[in-house]
Amino acid sequence: MMPLTQLQRGSRGKVTDMASVSFMVRRRLSDLGVTEGSIVSVRKMLPFGGPCTIESNGQWIAIRRKEAQAVRVLAL
């Protein structure tokens, strides 16, 4: 398992742990369909600590890099 931010752009991973993500962010992600077991793909990583854009089920979602580091994934 590794943080979501360590996935290379364009690569996919399976979300394995979201326990250390804050409740509000975890709820927002689950409302958008990103839960443990979901397959996500990294689309953009903006420089200088900017947000991370992921794709899940055909929709693009931008989250802060701090929260992306708390999401643990298994690279596929």
C-alpha positions in Angstrom: 0.0 0.0 0.0 1.1 3.5 -0.8 -0.3 7.0 -0.7 -2.4 8.0 -3.7 0.1 10.8 -4.5 2.8 8.2 -5.3 0.9 6.8 -8.2 2.3 8.0 -11.5 0.1 10.1 -13.8 -2.1 7.9 -15.9 -1.7 4.8 -13.6 -4.5 3.1 -11.7 -4.9 1.9 -8.2 -7.4 0.2 -5.9 -8.4 2.3 -2.8 -7.5 0.1 0.2 -7.7 2.4 3.2 -9.3 5.8 3.9 -9.4 5.7 7.7 -6.9 8.6 8.1 -8.9 10.9 5.8 -11.0 13.5 7.6 -14.7 12.7 7.9 -15.9 15.5 5.6 -13.5 14.5 2.8 -14.3 10.8 3.2 -18.0 11.6 3.0 -17.5 13.8 -0.1 -15.5 11.1 -1.8 -18.1 8.5 -1.0 -20.8 10.7 -2.3 -18.9 10.8 -5.6 -18.4 7.1 -5.6 -14.9 6.8 -4.3 -14.9 4.2 -1.4 -12.6 1.4 -0.3 -12.3 -1.0 -3.1 -12.8 1.6 -5.9 -10.5 1.8 -8.8 -9.0 5.3 -9.3 -6.7 6.7 -11.9 -4.4 9.7 -11.4 -5.0 12.3 -14.1 -3.2 15.4 -12.9 -0.8 16.4 -10.2 -0.3 20.2 -10.1 3.1 21.4 -9.1 4.2 23.1 -5.8 1.8 21.1 -3.6 -1.3 21.9 -5.7 -4.4 19.7 -5.9 -4.5 16.1 -7.3 -7.1 15.2 -9.9 -8.3 11.6 -10.0 -10.8 9.8 -12.2 -13.3 7.3 -10.8 -16.2 5.8 -12.7 -15.7 8.3 -15.6 -15.8 11.5 -13.4 -12.8 13.6 -12.5 -12.4 14.7 -8.9 -9.9 17.2 -7.6 -8.8 16.9 -4.0 -6.1 18.6 -1.9 -2.7 16.9 -2.0 -2.8 16.6 1.8 -6.0 14.5 1.6 -4.7 12.5 -1.4 -1.6 11.5 0.7 -4.0 10.1 3.4 -5.7 7.8 0.9 -3.9 4.5 0.6 -4.0 2.6 -2.7 -2.7 -0.7 -4.1 -1.1 -0.1 -7.6 -2.6 -2.1 -10.4 
